[in-house]
Each structure stands twice: as C-alpha cells, then as structure tokens.
C-alpha cells in the first residue's frame, strides 16, 4: 500500500527505526489495536487517539501507534528489500 501523502523524512526515519527494532527482536507489536481509556499520542505522527496499537520494547518502554502508522511500520518490517539506517 502506497501512502496517499508523502511521509516526511523525520517520520520516515522513526518508522524505519521501529521496523528495525521489530526485525531485530528488540520490540514487539501487538496483533490488534486496543481501545484506551485516555487518549494517547501516536509515536510517529503525534496525533491523539484512543484506538492505538501498542509497541513494546525489551526494556519495558511502550509506544502507541495509530492504525495507519502501525500499517506503515508493518509494511517496512515485511518488505523484502533491506532498508538503510
């Protein structure tokens, strides 16, 4: 899926960093989106939302991603070609 809008380089770098952490085993993303009691900011685009996907790192830190940003991260993880850090 190609994004409708061009993703900014800063957001693209954040997406690449998260995808690299998932591929390397340092992070794990929940399979389904969860409904939060209080709204949280997306770790990529900083939008507020209550329906988010949780990204948990090995050290216990958590990031919440909007559904669209989570889709972009998972596309990078599942891409056949390696991405540059």
C-alpha positions in Angstrom: 0.0 0.0 0.0 1.5 3.3 -1.0 0.7 6.3 1.3 -1.6 8.9 -0.2 0.6 11.7 1.1 4.3 11.9 1.1 5.7 11.0 4.5 8.2 13.5 5.9 11.8 12.4 6.3 11.6 12.7 10.1 8.6 10.4 10.3 10.1 8.0 7.8 13.2 7.8 10.0 11.0 7.0 13.0 9.2 4.3 11.1 12.5 2.8 9.9 13.8 2.8 13.5 10.7 1.0 14.8 10.7 -1.5 12.0 14.4 -2.3 12.6 13.7 -2.9 16.3 10.9 -5.3 15.4 13.0 -7.1 12.9 15.9 -7.4 15.3 13.8 -8.7 18.1 14.2 -5.7 20.4 10.5 -4.8 20.1 7.2 -6.5 19.6 3.9 -5.1 18.3 0.5 -6.2 19.4 -1.5 -8.0 16.8 -4.7 -5.9 17.3 -5.5 -2.3 18.1 -6.7 -1.6 21.7 -9.1 0.9 23.0 -7.5 3.1 25.6 -9.4 4.8 28.5 -7.4 8.1 28.0 -6.2 9.3 24.6 -2.5 8.9 23.8 -0.2 10.4 21.2 1.0 8.4 18.3 4.7 7.7 18.4 5.2 8.6 14.8 2.8 11.4 13.8 1.9 12.7 17.4 -1.8 12.6 16.7 -4.1 12.0 19.7 -6.3 8.9 19.7 -7.9 6.3 21.8 -7.7 3.3 19.4 -4.0 2.5 19.2 -1.6 -0.3 18.5 0.9 -0.9 21.3 4.6 -1.4 20.5 6.5 -2.8 23.5 10.3 -2.8 23.7 12.5 -5.3 25.6 13.4 -2.7 28.3 9.7 -2.2 29.1 9.1 1.0 27.3 5.9 1.3 25.3 4.9 3.4 22.3 1.4 3.7 20.9 0.8 4.0 17.2 -2.2 5.0 15.3 -3.6 2.3 13.0 -2.3 3.9 9.8 1.2 4.5 11.2 1.2 0.9 12.5 0.4 -0.3 9.0 3.4 1.7 7.6 5.7 0.2 10.2 4.5 -3.4 9.5 4.9 -2.8 5.7 8.6 -1.9 6.4 9.0 -4.9 8.6 7.6 -7.3 5.9 9.4 -5.6 3.0 11.7 -7.9 1.1 14.4 -5.4 0.4 16.6 -4.3 3.4 16.3 -0.7 4.5 19.1 1.7 5.3 19.6 3.1 8.8 
